[in-house]
Amino acid sequence: MKKFSIVVSLIAILCLCVGFSITEYWSEDFWDNSICYTPSSFRDVCFASVYNCKNNTENIEINIPNEINGYRVIAVGGNAGKGAPSPFVIDFPNVTAICEETSLPQNAKIVDYDCILNLGDNVRRISVSDMKSYYQISGTNNYIRLIFTVNTSDNECFYSIDGKLYRFSDDSLVDVFNYKDNTGDGSVCSLE
């Protein structure tokens, strides 16, 4: 009986520890310069979760800083609450639908928006959503396509050449963005 109680206690402690490791981020988000950040409950880190594009503008610049409000910004997108995926998104006003290229209506008018993404030095992970999707502008047949230029300088995980983002680990292209001269081949990327 004593062995049984010890085993049950060890299992309970293990479950508690695993639960805490899964619950890395909490939901007390804060905003700065149109970017929503989700901070960690246990460490001085956070991730960027949403960029609020206040206007439908054809030139967007998103600056992910090294630090914000005392938190190091270590990811673009991440896991919130008890580990639920929370990819980085761009929130446009007056957008009624988001679709992939294969779902566009034949009479759709594509409007390219240039988007400059400047990554901070501490970013170690990228998890994005809808960066290759098309955003329908309300009441029109116009669809926004984001064309990215990604910049970074002293980052240990990523480097950029000619506006394209690469991984230092294997020199591979981070292909979740539409770049000026290609379209990439994925919509979600999670880098460890």
C-alpha positions, 0 to 999 in steps of 0.5 A: 500500500505504501508503494502504491501511495508513493507511485501515485504521488510521483505520478501526481507530481509528474503531471503537475510539472508537465502541466506547468511546462505546457502552460508557458504563456498566459493570456494577459496580452498587451499592445504596443505600436499596433502589435499584440504581445503575449508574455510568459508567466514564468520567464521574461519573454514574450511572442508577437501574436497580432499586427493590427493594420489600422488602414488598408494600406499598400505599404505595411511595416512591422517592426518586431523589437528585441525587447518590449516592456522588459520582455525579450521577444523570442517568437513571432507567433507561439503557444498561448494559454495551456499550449494552444497554437497562436500563430502570428496574424495580420488583422485588416479592417474591412476584410470579409473573407480569407482564402487560398489562391485555389479558392479565388473567384475568376474575376478577382482583382489581386492587389499586392501590398508590400509588407516589410517585416523587421525581425528582432535579434531575439526571435528564435521561432516563427509560426505564422498564419495566412501570410500566403492567403488572399484577404477580400476587401469588404464590398469589392472583388479586390483581394489583398496579397501580401508581398514580404521583404523580411529583414534581420541583422544580429539574429542567431537563428535567422539571416536575410538576403535580398529581403528573404529569410533563411535559417542559419541551421541549414541555410534553407529558405523560410518559405511561409511568406510570399517574397517578391520573386517567388511564392514559397510553398507553405502557410505555417512554419514552426521552427525550434 
